[in-house]
Amino acid sequence: MFQYTVRRLLLSIPVIFGILLVTFVLARSIPGDPCKAILGEKASLEVCERFTIEHGLDKPIPVQFWIYMKEISRGDFGESIRFSRPVTTILIERLPTTIELGFTALVLAILVGIPMGVVSAVKRNSMVDVITMLGANTGVSMPVYWLGLMLAYTFALLLRDTPFWLPPAGRVSAGVAPPPFYEVFNMAVVDGSFAHKFLDFFANMFVFNSIITANWEVLADVIKHLILPSVALATIPLAIIARMTRSSMLEVLSQDYIRTARAKGLREWLVILKHAFRNALLPIATIIGLQLGTLFAGAVLTETIFSFAGVGRMLFEAITARDFPIVQAFTVVIAIGYVLVNLLVDLSYAFIDPRIKLD
């Protein structure tokens, strides 16, 4: 398994390089002038010329790409054109938000989608099956931006005077500032050091930070703000997982060994969970891994709608402002995450089915 993992990681290098190259070229092919987009349409020609030279945009694209690759090799994603701040610092601030939102949405999709699919397969052609699959088909058909707006309208406006009211925007309420866990525990950390950036990355995951510091009031506020965006983001993956689970379970339930298990007098729940569901897990694990891409793609719209300060919203703003370093860095980080998750899915096959050997 170790050799397989190393080989897969090595094979992912040209994939990431290709993503870097395509993103670099496409970002610079977007119509519009970065100077005008950031400084405004009234920026003078002299100012724009100085702006272009300062950010190295006057050089040919191959030369820019070579310079960028040298910086990447040193772990430097460059400096944001719009904010004049290191992109790495912005990543540390924004990426935890998207990870928190995406993980919550994925867990919700798994915890609801898999039971829906199992029940639908066991109760095939019943009213439960019809209602479940109707709900799944509806979930797949609803655009994230429409569902997000409807959820915000319903729970923030129509239910504003009820106990079911939920905040339509932001990660925490105004005035709520969860202190980083390394400050709470009086950890000696030098500002700007690698240790400080590393700890700050996890501290920006507010759910984790609130739990580890036992700050239950902040945790409740964070979860309340997470509900609407995570539900909006989880709906499509949930529906797809439910449909795949049903399809995989129906195929397994028709096998001879399931009939044999029932003929031996095993309890139905034992037949379903131990014999049928375990053998139906492989395609379900695959589709769960693939849904990560859907979550990252949907995060752009979801974070924009709910004013969530994450990678998706920043990526949208960076594309609008022609902030190339942020677009490139965020795209590469998302791609690396996608590659790693798919590697974990492949490795999980050997644990789900011991007969599978990873060569």
PALUM-366072 format. One record per residue (C-alpha): residue in one letter; y, z, x; residue number from 1. Coordinates in steps of 0.2 Angstrom, whole numbers. Example, Ala and Ser with C-alpha at 12.3 -4.5 7.8 and 13.67 -1.06 7.14 Angstrom:
<recs>
+---+-------+-------+-------+-----+
: r :     v :     w :     u :   k :
+---+-------+-------+-------+-----+
: A :   -22 :    39 :    62 :   1 :
: S :    -5 :    36 :    68 :   2 :
+---+-------+-------+-------+-----+
</recs>
This chain:
<recs>
+---+-------+-------+-------+-----+
: r :     v :     w :     u :   k :
+---+-------+-------+-------+-----+
: M :     0 :     0 :     0 :   1 :
: F :    12 :     4 :    14 :   2 :
: Q :    10 :   -14 :    22 :   3 :
: Y :    12 :   -21 :     4 :   4 :
: T :    28 :   -11 :     2 :   5 :
: V :    35 :   -16 :    19 :   6 :
: R :    31 :   -35 :    16 :   7 :
: R :    40 :   -34 :    -1 :   8 :
: L :    55 :   -26 :     7 :   9 :
: L :    56 :   -39 :    21 :  10 :
: L :    54 :   -53 :     8 :  11 :
: S :    68 :   -46 :    -2 :  12 :
: I :    80 :   -49 :    13 :  13 :
: P :    82 :   -68 :    10 :  14 :
: V :    84 :   -65 :    -9 :  15 :
: I :    98 :   -53 :    -6 :  16 :
: F :   106 :   -65 :     7 :  17 :
: G :   105 :   -79 :    -6 :  18 :
: I :   113 :   -68 :   -19 :  19 :
: L :   127 :   -64 :    -6 :  20 :
: L :   130 :   -82 :    -2 :  21 :
: V :   130 :   -88 :   -20 :  22 :
: T :   141 :   -73 :   -26 :  23 :
: F :   153 :   -76 :   -11 :  24 :
: V :   155 :   -95 :   -15 :  25 :
: L :   156 :   -93 :   -34 :  26 :
: A :   169 :   -79 :   -33 :  27 :
: R :   181 :   -90 :   -23 :  28 :
: S :   177 :  -104 :   -35 :  29 :
: I :   185 :   -95 :   -50 :  30 :
: P :   201 :  -104 :   -56 :  31 :
: G :   217 :   -95 :   -52 :  32 :
: D :   226 :   -88 :   -37 :  33 :
: P :   222 :   -70 :   -32 :  34 :
: C :   240 :   -67 :   -27 :  35 :
: K :   246 :   -72 :   -44 :  36 :
: A :   232 :   -62 :   -53 :  37 :
: I :   237 :   -46 :   -43 :  38 :
: L :   255 :   -47 :   -40 :  39 :
: G :   260 :   -56 :   -56 :  40 :
: E :   265 :   -74 :   -60 :  41 :
: K :   283 :   -72 :   -53 :  42 :
: A :   277 :   -68 :   -35 :  43 :
: S :   286 :   -80 :   -24 :  44 :
: L :   278 :   -93 :   -13 :  45 :
: E :   283 :   -83 :     3 :  46 :
: V :   275 :   -67 :    -4 :  47 :
: C :   259 :   -76 :    -9 :  48 :
: E :   257 :   -84 :     8 :  49 :
: R :   259 :   -67 :    17 :  50 :
: F :   247 :   -60 :     4 :  51 :
: T :   234 :   -74 :     8 :  52 :
: I :   235 :   -72 :    27 :  53 :
: E :   234 :   -53 :    26 :  54 :
: H :   217 :   -54 :    16 :  55 :
: G :   210 :   -68 :    26 :  56 :
: L :   210 :   -80 :    12 :  57 :
: D :   218 :   -94 :    22 :  58 :
: K :   203 :   -97 :    32 :  59 :
: P :   189 :  -109 :    27 :  60 :
: I :   175 :  -102 :    16 :  61 :
: P :   161 :  -103 :    30 :  62 :
: V :   172 :   -93 :    42 :  63 :
: Q :   176 :   -80 :    28 :  64 :
: F :   158 :   -78 :    24 :  65 :
: W :   153 :   -76 :    43 :  66 :
: I :   167 :   -62 :    44 :  67 :
: Y :   160 :   -54 :    28 :  68 :
: M :   142 :   -54 :    35 :  69 :
: K :   147 :   -46 :    51 :  70 :
: E :   156 :   -32 :    41 :  71 :
: I :   141 :   -30 :    29 :  72 :
: S :   129 :   -28 :    44 :  73 :
: R :   140 :   -13 :    49 :  74 :
: G :   139 :    -6 :    32 :  75 :
: D :   157 :   -10 :    28 :  76 :
: F :   160 :   -19 :    11 :  77 :
: G :   178 :   -22 :    16 :  78 :
: E :   194 :   -16 :     7 :  79 :
: S :   199 :   -20 :   -11 :  80 :
: I :   213 :   -33 :   -13 :  81 :
: R :   219 :   -25 :   -29 :  82 :
: F :   218 :    -6 :   -24 :  83 :
: S :   220 :    -7 :    -5 :  84 :
: R :   205 :     5 :    -4 :  85 :
: P :   188 :     4 :     4 :  86 :
: V :   176 :    -4 :    -7 :  87 :
: T :   163 :     9 :    -2 :  88 :
: T :   174 :    23 :    -9 :  89 :
: I :   176 :    14 :   -25 :  90 :
: L :   157 :    12 :   -26 :  91 :
: I :   154 :    31 :   -23 :  92 :
: E :   166 :    34 :   -38 :  93 :
: R :   160 :    21 :   -50 :  94 :
: L :   141 :    18 :   -47 :  95 :
: P :   135 :    35 :   -52 :  96 :
: T :   143 :    32 :   -69 :  97 :
: T :   133 :    16 :   -72 :  98 :
: I :   117 :    24 :   -65 :  99 :
: E :   119 :    39 :   -77 : 100 :
: L :   123 :    27 :   -92 : 101 :
: G :   109 :    15 :   -87 : 102 :
: F :    96 :    29 :   -84 : 103 :
: T :   100 :    37 :  -101 : 104 :
: A :    99 :    21 :  -110 : 105 :
: L :    83 :    16 :  -102 : 106 :
: V :    75 :    33 :  -106 : 107 :
: L :    81 :    32 :  -124 : 108 :
: A :    73 :    14 :  -125 : 109 :
: I :    57 :    20 :  -118 : 110 :
: L :    55 :    36 :  -128 : 111 :
: V :    59 :    27 :  -144 : 112 :
: G :    53 :    10 :  -141 : 113 :
: I :    35 :    14 :  -135 : 114 :
: P :    31 :    26 :  -150 : 115 :
: M :    38 :    13 :  -162 : 116 :
: G :    27 :    -1 :  -154 : 117 :
: V :    11 :    10 :  -154 : 118 :
: V :    13 :    16 :  -172 : 119 :
: S :    17 :    -2 :  -178 : 120 :
: A :     1 :    -8 :  -169 : 121 :
: V :   -10 :     6 :  -176 : 122 :
: K :    -3 :     3 :  -194 : 123 :
: R :    -4 :   -16 :  -193 : 124 :
: N :     2 :   -26 :  -208 : 125 :
: S :     7 :   -10 :  -217 : 126 :
: M :    24 :    -5 :  -223 : 127 :
: V :    27 :     5 :  -207 : 128 :
: D :    23 :   -10 :  -197 : 129 :
: V :    35 :   -22 :  -207 : 130 :
: I :    50 :    -9 :  -206 : 131 :
: T :    47 :    -6 :  -188 : 132 :
: M :    47 :   -24 :  -183 : 133 :
: L :    61 :   -28 :  -194 : 134 :
: G :    71 :   -15 :  -185 : 135 :
: A :    66 :   -21 :  -168 : 136 :
: N :    71 :   -39 :  -173 : 137 :
: T :    87 :   -33 :  -179 : 138 :
: G :    90 :   -24 :  -163 : 139 :
: V :    87 :   -39 :  -152 : 140 :
: S :    99 :   -49 :  -163 : 141 :
: M :   114 :   -38 :  -162 : 142 :
: P :   126 :   -42 :  -148 : 143 :
: V :   131 :   -26 :  -137 : 144 :
: Y :   149 :   -29 :  -140 : 145 :
: W :   148 :   -30 :  -159 : 146 :
: L :   136 :   -15 :  -160 : 147 :
: G :   147 :    -4 :  -148 : 148 :
: L :   162 :    -8 :  -159 : 149 :
: M :   153 :    -4 :  -175 : 150 :
: L :   146 :    13 :  -168 : 151 :
: A :   164 :    18 :  -162 : 152 :
: Y :   171 :    13 :  -179 : 153 :
: T :   158 :    23 :  -188 : 154 :
: F :   157 :    39 :  -178 : 155 :
: A :   174 :    40 :  -172 : 156 :
: L :   184 :    34 :  -187 : 157 :
: L :   174 :    35 :  -203 : 158 :
: L :   166 :    51 :  -198 : 159 :
: R :   181 :    59 :  -189 : 160 :
: D :   182 :    74 :  -201 : 161 :
: T :   163 :    78 :  -201 : 162 :
: P :   151 :    87 :  -189 : 163 :
: F :   144 :    70 :  -184 : 164 :
: W :   160 :    64 :  -176 : 165 :
: L :   158 :    57 :  -158 : 166 :
: P :   171 :    52 :  -145 : 167 :
: P :   173 :    33 :  -144 : 168 :
: A :   179 :    32 :  -126 : 169 :
: G :   179 :    41 :  -109 : 170 :
: R :   166 :    51 :   -99 : 171 :
: V :   173 :    68 :  -103 : 172 :
: S :   187 :    75 :  -114 : 173 :
: A :   205 :    76 :  -108 : 174 :
: G :   207 :    92 :   -97 : 175 :
: V :   189 :    93 :   -93 : 176 :
: A :   186 :    91 :   -74 : 177 :
: P :   168 :    97 :   -69 : 178 :
: P :   170 :   104 :   -51 : 179 :
: P :   158 :    96 :   -38 : 180 :
: F :   142 :   106 :   -35 : 181 :
: Y :   146 :   107 :   -16 : 182 :
: E :   162 :   116 :   -20 : 183 :
: V :   154 :   128 :   -32 : 184 :
: F :   141 :   132 :   -19 : 185 :
: N :   154 :   133 :    -5 : 186 :
: M :   145 :   120 :     5 : 187 :
: A :   154 :   117 :    22 : 188 :
: V :   158 :    98 :    21 : 189 :
: V :   170 :    89 :    31 : 190 :
: D :   181 :    77 :    21 : 191 :
: G :   178 :    59 :    24 : 192 :
: S :   161 :    62 :    33 : 193 :
: F :   145 :    54 :    28 : 194 :
: A :   139 :    71 :    21 : 195 :
: H :   154 :    72 :    10 : 196 :
: K :   152 :    54 :     3 : 197 :
: F :   133 :    57 :     0 : 198 :
: L :   136 :    73 :    -9 : 199 :
: D :   151 :    66 :   -19 : 200 :
: F :   140 :    52 :   -25 : 201 :
: F :   128 :    64 :   -34 : 202 :
: A :   143 :    75 :   -39 : 203 :
: N :   150 :    60 :   -49 : 204 :
: M :   134 :    60 :   -59 : 205 :
: F :   141 :    73 :   -72 : 206 :
: V :   125 :    77 :   -81 : 207 :
: F :   116 :    81 :   -64 : 208 :
: N :   132 :    90 :   -58 : 209 :
: S :   133 :   101 :   -74 : 210 :
: I :   115 :   105 :   -74 : 211 :
: I :   114 :   110 :   -56 : 212 :
: T :   130 :   121 :   -58 : 213 :
: A :   124 :   128 :   -75 : 214 :
: N :   141 :   122 :   -83 : 215 :
: W :   134 :   120 :  -100 : 216 :
: E :   150 :   118 :  -109 : 217 :
: V :   154 :   103 :   -98 : 218 :
: L :   136 :    96 :  -100 : 219 :
: A :   138 :    97 :  -119 : 220 :
: D :   155 :    87 :  -118 : 221 :
: V :   147 :    74 :  -106 : 222 :
: I :   132 :    71 :  -117 : 223 :
: K :   143 :    70 :  -132 : 224 :
: H :   152 :    56 :  -123 : 225 :
: L :   136 :    48 :  -117 : 226 :
: I :   128 :    46 :  -135 : 227 :
: L :   137 :    31 :  -142 : 228 :
: P :   137 :    20 :  -126 : 229 :
: S :   119 :    24 :  -122 : 230 :
: V :   114 :    20 :  -139 : 231 :
: A :   123 :     3 :  -139 : 232 :
: L :   116 :    -1 :  -122 : 233 :
: A :    98 :     4 :  -126 : 234 :
: T :    96 :    -5 :  -142 : 235 :
: I :    91 :   -22 :  -136 : 236 :
: P :    79 :   -15 :  -122 : 237 :
: L :    72 :    -3 :  -135 : 238 :
: A :    68 :   -17 :  -147 : 239 :
: I :    60 :   -28 :  -134 : 240 :
: I :    49 :   -14 :  -127 : 241 :
: A :    44 :   -10 :  -145 : 242 :
: R :    39 :   -28 :  -148 : 243 :
: M :    30 :   -29 :  -131 : 244 :
: T :    21 :   -12 :  -134 : 245 :
: R :    15 :   -18 :  -151 : 246 :
: S :     8 :   -35 :  -145 : 247 :
: S :    -1 :   -27 :  -130 : 248 :
: M :    -8 :   -13 :  -141 : 249 :
: L :   -15 :   -26 :  -154 : 250 :
: E :   -23 :   -36 :  -140 : 251 :
: V :   -32 :   -20 :  -133 : 252 :
: L :   -37 :   -13 :  -150 : 253 :
: S :   -47 :   -29 :  -153 : 254 :
: Q :   -58 :   -26 :  -138 : 255 :
: D :   -76 :   -21 :  -138 : 256 :
: Y :   -74 :    -5 :  -129 : 257 :
: I :   -62 :     1 :  -142 : 258 :
: R :   -75 :    -2 :  -156 : 259 :
: T :   -88 :     7 :  -145 : 260 :
: A :   -77 :    22 :  -143 : 261 :
: R :   -74 :    23 :  -161 : 262 :
: A :   -93 :    21 :  -164 : 263 :
: K :   -97 :    36 :  -153 : 264 :
: G :   -87 :    46 :  -165 : 265 :
: L :   -71 :    50 :  -154 : 266 :
: R :   -56 :    56 :  -163 : 267 :
: E :   -44 :    42 :  -167 : 268 :
: W :   -29 :    49 :  -158 : 269 :
: L :   -40 :    50 :  -142 : 270 :
: V :   -45 :    32 :  -144 : 271 :
: I :   -27 :    26 :  -146 : 272 :
: L :   -20 :    37 :  -132 : 273 :
: K :   -33 :    38 :  -119 : 274 :
: H :   -42 :    21 :  -121 : 275 :
: A :   -30 :     9 :  -129 : 276 :
: F :   -13 :    14 :  -123 : 277 :
: R :   -18 :    16 :  -105 : 278 :
: N :   -25 :    -1 :  -104 : 279 :
: A :   -10 :    -8 :  -113 : 280 :
: L :     2 :    -1 :  -100 : 281 :
: L :     3 :   -15 :   -88 : 282 :
: P :    13 :   -27 :   -98 : 283 :
: I :    24 :   -13 :  -105 : 284 :
: A :    28 :    -7 :   -87 : 285 :
: T :    33 :   -25 :   -82 : 286 :
: I :    45 :   -27 :   -97 : 287 :
: I :    53 :   -10 :   -93 : 288 :
: G :    57 :   -16 :   -76 : 289 :
: L :    64 :   -32 :   -82 : 290 :
: Q :    75 :   -23 :   -94 : 291 :
: L :    85 :   -15 :   -80 : 292 :
: G :    93 :   -32 :   -78 : 293 :
: T :    98 :   -32 :   -96 : 294 :
: L :   105 :   -14 :   -94 : 295 :
: F :   116 :   -19 :   -80 : 296 :
: A :   122 :   -35 :   -89 : 297 :
: G :   125 :   -25 :  -104 : 298 :
: A :   134 :   -12 :   -95 : 299 :
: V :   149 :   -23 :   -91 : 300 :
: L :   153 :   -25 :  -110 : 301 :
: T :   147 :    -7 :  -115 : 302 :
: E :   158 :     1 :  -102 : 303 :
: T :   173 :   -10 :  -106 : 304 :
: I :   171 :    -6 :  -125 : 305 :
: F :   169 :    13 :  -122 : 306 :
: S :   182 :    14 :  -108 : 307 :
: F :   168 :    20 :   -96 : 308 :
: A :   174 :    20 :   -78 : 309 :
: G :   158 :    13 :   -71 : 310 :
: V :   153 :    -2 :   -61 : 311 :
: G :   152 :   -14 :   -76 : 312 :
: R :   170 :   -11 :   -81 : 313 :
: M :   176 :   -12 :   -63 : 314 :
: L :   167 :   -28 :   -61 : 315 :
: F :   175 :   -35 :   -76 : 316 :
: E :   192 :   -30 :   -70 : 317 :
: A :   189 :   -36 :   -52 : 318 :
: I :   184 :   -54 :   -59 : 319 :
: T :   199 :   -54 :   -69 : 320 :
: A :   210 :   -49 :   -54 : 321 :
: R :   201 :   -60 :   -42 : 322 :
: D :   196 :   -45 :   -31 : 323 :
: F :   183 :   -53 :   -21 : 324 :
: P :   177 :   -39 :   -11 : 325 :
: I :   173 :   -28 :   -26 : 326 :
: V :   164 :   -42 :   -35 : 327 :
: Q :   153 :   -46 :   -20 : 328 :
: A :   149 :   -28 :   -16 : 329 :
: F :   145 :   -23 :   -34 : 330 :
: T :   135 :   -38 :   -37 : 331 :
: V :   125 :   -35 :   -21 : 332 :
: V :   122 :   -17 :   -25 : 333 :
: I :   116 :   -21 :   -43 : 334 :
: A :   104 :   -35 :   -35 : 335 :
: I :    97 :   -22 :   -23 : 336 :
: G :    94 :   -10 :   -37 : 337 :
: Y :    85 :   -23 :   -47 : 338 :
: V :    74 :   -28 :   -32 : 339 :
: L :    69 :   -10 :   -29 : 340 :
: V :    65 :    -7 :   -47 : 341 :
: N :    54 :   -22 :   -48 : 342 :
: L :    45 :   -16 :   -32 : 343 :
: L :    42 :     1 :   -40 : 344 :
: V :    35 :    -8 :   -55 : 345 :
: D :    23 :   -18 :   -44 : 346 :
: L :    18 :    -2 :   -35 : 347 :
: S :    15 :     7 :   -52 : 348 :
: Y :     1 :    -5 :   -56 : 349 :
: A :   -10 :     3 :   -44 : 350 :
: F :    -8 :    20 :   -52 : 351 :
: I :    -9 :    13 :   -70 : 352 :
: D :   -25 :     4 :   -66 : 353 :
: P :   -35 :    10 :   -50 : 354 :
: R :   -45 :    -7 :   -50 : 355 :
: I :   -29 :   -16 :   -44 : 356 :
: K :   -28 :   -17 :   -25 : 357 :
: L :   -11 :   -21 :   -17 : 358 :
: D :   -14 :   -32 :    -3 : 359 :
+---+-------+-------+-------+-----+
</recs>
